Amino acid sequence: MEQEFYRGLAQRVRGMAEKADPFTRRRLLNLAKRYDSRSGRPSASGPTELPPPASRTTPAASSLTGPGET
């Protein structure tokens, strides 16, 4: 009975992770893994690590200066 409860929780959390931002998704998938371990079942959540976000370019120094500064 308790195993079914944790399996259901893990499945619900995975569903929420599909719609979440990358940071929240990673945390929800880790939570699902913990629920799976409590249910006695190996995790079926797949990889919890996401690829790193695309690199951002640093803006030019001229765009960082305030009014009257050069």
Buried (B, 14 or more C-beta within 10 A) or exposed (E): EEEEEBBEBBBEBBEBBEEBEEEEBBBBBBBBBBBBEBBEEEBEBEEBEEEEEEEEEEEEEEEEEEEEEE
